[in-house]
Amino acid sequence: MPAERSAPGGARLLVVLAWANVAAHVAGLIVAWWALRPGSMVLPLAARMHHLAASSYAWRWGWGIWMLCALLLVAFVAVLRRQLPGDPVAAQLALHLTAAGMAVDLLCDALQIQALPLAARSGPGLFLVLERLAFFGGLTVANGLYTIGVLLLLICLRGIVGPAARFAGWASVVSGFTLAVEGVVPSPVLPALATGATLGFYCLWTVRVAYDLRAPR
């Protein structure tokens, strides 16, 4: 175990951010079923276009929660990087990659919030293009960058965190890369299968890492 650690205040903040990530992602999954599912590719094209054209208030708020999830993810990585002894280059790269993923994620969420409801009122051509762009950008590009960031942090955390954190981290990486690959396929079923596993293992990883780094050595 490392001999030096960052200030205890950073460790406490990491725990707060870990639980904030858990709360936001659980809320995101709930709202995804309640508010986002009626406008998603789970339903036929005509049905989801009608839903978004008629009423998009809940849809907008739902994607707003996922924007918060992206911000909290990067905040966790930023604080975690400062908790690592020596501020390794891999951790710095992880922060840059997750920040880039957040930028793509926020852009795709903005498309979901503003562009898709408008496109739903104009016709299927533009709607399908924007829907596909937001789907691919969010699942493949943004999620792929997040997953690489977690992978780099796992390397930095070797010998620092316990087996539960390592298992959750590697499981999150495997399911995250699976989700990124599935983002290339416009299927309503395949991404849904990997999303729950990715987010569940990611949330477990944040909590276990935060408590392992807070524990006295």
C-alpha positions as CSV (number, residue, x, y, z in Angstrom):
1,M,0.0,0.0,0.0
2,P,1.2,3.5,-0.7
3,A,2.8,5.4,2.2
4,E,1.3,8.8,1.3
5,R,-2.2,9.8,0.7
6,S,-3.9,13.1,-0.1
7,A,-5.7,15.2,2.5
8,P,-8.6,13.5,4.3
9,G,-10.9,16.2,2.9
10,G,-10.4,14.8,-0.6
11,A,-11.2,11.3,0.5
12,R,-14.4,12.5,2.1
13,L,-15.3,14.4,-1.0
14,L,-14.7,11.2,-3.1
15,V,-17.2,9.3,-0.9
16,V,-19.8,12.1,-1.4
17,L,-19.3,12.1,-5.1
18,A,-19.5,8.3,-5.3
19,W,-22.9,8.3,-3.6
20,A,-24.0,11.3,-5.7
21,N,-23.1,9.2,-8.8
22,V,-25.1,6.3,-7.4
23,A,-28.2,8.5,-6.7
24,A,-28.0,10.3,-10.1
25,H,-27.6,7.1,-12.1
26,V,-30.4,5.3,-10.2
27,A,-32.6,8.3,-10.9
28,G,-31.5,8.2,-14.5
29,L,-32.5,4.6,-14.9
30,I,-35.9,5.2,-13.3
31,V,-36.6,8.2,-15.5
32,A,-35.4,6.3,-18.5
33,W,-38.2,3.8,-18.0
34,W,-40.8,6.4,-17.2
35,A,-40.0,9.4,-19.4
36,L,-37.6,8.3,-22.1
37,R,-38.8,4.9,-23.1
38,P,-41.9,6.2,-24.9
39,G,-39.7,8.2,-27.2
40,S,-37.0,5.6,-27.6
41,M,-36.3,3.0,-30.3
42,V,-38.2,0.4,-28.2
43,L,-41.3,1.8,-29.8
44,P,-42.1,1.9,-33.6
45,L,-41.0,5.1,-35.4
46,A,-44.5,6.6,-35.8
47,A,-45.3,6.0,-32.1
48,R,-42.1,7.7,-30.8
49,M,-42.4,10.6,-33.2
50,H,-46.0,11.2,-32.1
51,H,-45.0,11.1,-28.5
52,L,-42.2,13.6,-28.8
53,A,-44.2,15.9,-31.1
54,A,-47.1,15.9,-28.7
55,S,-45.4,16.2,-25.3
56,S,-41.7,16.5,-24.7
57,Y,-41.6,18.0,-21.2
58,A,-40.8,14.8,-19.3
59,W,-38.4,13.8,-22.1
60,R,-36.4,17.0,-21.6
61,W,-36.2,16.7,-17.9
62,G,-35.2,13.0,-18.2
63,W,-32.2,13.8,-20.4
64,G,-31.3,16.6,-18.0
65,I,-30.8,14.0,-15.3
66,W,-28.4,12.1,-17.6
67,M,-26.5,15.4,-18.2
68,L,-26.0,15.6,-14.5
69,C,-24.7,12.0,-14.5
70,A,-22.0,13.0,-17.0
71,L,-21.0,16.0,-14.8
72,L,-20.8,13.8,-11.7
73,L,-18.8,11.1,-13.4
74,V,-16.1,13.6,-14.5
75,A,-16.1,15.2,-11.0
76,F,-15.5,11.8,-9.4
77,V,-12.6,11.1,-11.8
78,A,-11.1,14.6,-11.2
79,V,-11.1,14.1,-7.4
80,L,-9.9,10.5,-7.7
81,R,-6.9,11.6,-9.8
82,R,-5.8,13.9,-7.0
83,Q,-6.1,11.1,-4.4
84,L,-3.6,8.9,-6.3
85,P,0.0,9.0,-5.2
86,G,2.2,10.8,-7.6
87,D,-0.6,12.0,-9.9
88,P,0.3,9.4,-12.5
89,V,0.1,10.2,-16.2
90,A,-2.5,7.5,-16.8
91,A,-4.8,9.1,-14.3
92,Q,-4.3,12.5,-16.0
93,L,-5.1,10.9,-19.4
94,A,-8.2,9.2,-17.8
95,L,-9.5,12.6,-16.7
96,H,-8.9,14.1,-20.2
97,L,-10.7,11.2,-21.9
98,T,-13.7,11.3,-19.5
99,A,-14.0,15.0,-20.0
100,A,-14.0,14.5,-23.7
101,G,-16.6,11.8,-23.3
102,M,-18.7,14.3,-21.2
103,A,-18.5,16.9,-24.0
104,V,-19.8,14.4,-26.5
105,D,-22.4,13.1,-24.1
106,L,-23.7,16.6,-23.3
107,L,-23.9,17.4,-27.0
108,C,-25.9,14.2,-27.7
109,D,-28.2,14.9,-24.8
110,A,-28.8,18.4,-26.1
111,L,-29.8,16.9,-29.4
112,Q,-32.2,14.6,-27.5
113,I,-33.6,17.6,-25.6
114,Q,-33.9,20.2,-28.3
115,A,-33.5,18.8,-31.8
116,L,-35.4,15.5,-31.7
117,P,-38.8,17.0,-30.5
118,L,-38.6,19.5,-33.3
119,A,-37.6,17.0,-35.8
120,A,-40.5,14.8,-34.8
121,R,-42.8,17.5,-36.0
122,S,-41.1,17.9,-39.4
123,G,-40.9,14.3,-40.7
124,P,-39.1,11.0,-40.4
125,G,-36.1,11.8,-42.5
126,L,-34.4,14.4,-40.3
127,F,-35.7,12.7,-37.1
128,L,-34.0,9.4,-38.0
129,V,-30.7,11.1,-38.8
130,L,-30.6,13.0,-35.5
131,E,-31.8,10.0,-33.5
132,R,-29.1,7.9,-35.0
133,L,-26.4,10.5,-34.4
134,A,-27.4,11.0,-30.7
135,F,-27.6,7.2,-30.2
136,F,-24.2,6.5,-31.7
137,G,-22.5,9.5,-30.1
138,G,-23.9,8.7,-26.6
139,L,-23.4,4.9,-26.5
140,T,-20.3,4.4,-28.7
141,V,-18.3,7.6,-28.5
142,A,-19.0,9.0,-25.1
143,N,-19.4,5.7,-23.3
144,G,-16.3,4.4,-25.1
145,L,-14.3,7.3,-23.8
146,Y,-15.7,6.8,-20.3
147,T,-14.8,3.2,-20.3
148,I,-11.2,3.8,-21.5
149,G,-10.9,6.3,-18.6
150,V,-12.1,3.7,-16.1
151,L,-9.6,1.2,-17.5
152,L,-6.7,3.6,-17.1
153,L,-7.8,4.3,-13.5
154,L,-8.0,0.6,-12.8
155,I,-4.3,0.3,-13.8
156,C,-3.4,3.2,-11.5
157,L,-5.3,1.7,-8.6
158,R,-3.5,-1.7,-8.6
159,G,-2.3,-2.5,-5.1
160,I,-4.3,0.4,-3.6
161,V,-8.0,-0.9,-3.6
162,G,-9.4,-4.2,-2.6
163,P,-10.7,-7.1,-4.6
164,A,-14.4,-5.9,-4.6
165,A,-13.3,-2.6,-6.2
166,R,-11.1,-4.4,-8.8
167,F,-13.9,-6.8,-9.7
168,A,-16.5,-4.1,-10.1
169,G,-14.1,-2.0,-12.1
170,W,-13.2,-4.7,-14.6
171,A,-16.8,-5.8,-14.9
172,S,-17.7,-2.2,-15.6
173,V,-15.0,-2.0,-18.3
174,V,-16.1,-5.3,-20.0
175,S,-19.8,-4.3,-20.0
176,G,-18.9,-0.7,-21.0
177,F,-17.0,-1.8,-24.1
178,T,-19.9,-4.2,-24.9
179,L,-22.3,-1.3,-24.7
180,A,-20.0,0.8,-26.9
181,V,-19.9,-1.9,-29.6
182,E,-23.7,-2.3,-29.4
183,G,-24.1,1.4,-30.0
184,V,-23.1,0.7,-33.6
185,V,-26.1,-1.5,-34.0
186,P,-29.5,0.4,-34.1
187,S,-31.2,-2.2,-31.9
188,P,-33.6,-1.3,-29.0
189,V,-32.8,-4.5,-27.1
190,L,-29.1,-5.1,-27.1
191,P,-28.0,-1.8,-25.6
192,A,-30.6,-2.1,-22.8
193,L,-29.1,-5.4,-21.8
194,A,-25.6,-3.9,-21.2
195,T,-26.7,-0.6,-19.8
196,G,-27.9,-1.9,-16.5
197,A,-24.8,-4.0,-16.0
198,T,-22.4,-1.1,-17.0
199,L,-24.1,1.4,-14.7
200,G,-24.5,-1.0,-11.8
201,F,-20.9,-2.1,-11.8
202,Y,-19.7,1.5,-12.3
203,C,-21.7,2.7,-9.3
204,L,-20.4,-0.2,-7.2
205,W,-16.8,0.6,-8.3
206,T,-17.1,4.3,-7.4
207,V,-18.3,3.4,-3.9
208,R,-15.8,0.7,-3.2
209,V,-12.9,2.8,-4.5
210,A,-14.0,5.8,-2.4
211,Y,-14.2,3.8,0.8
212,D,-10.9,1.9,0.1
213,L,-9.1,5.2,-0.4
214,R,-10.6,6.6,2.7
215,A,-9.7,3.7,4.9
216,P,-6.6,4.3,7.0
217,R,-3.4,2.4,6.0
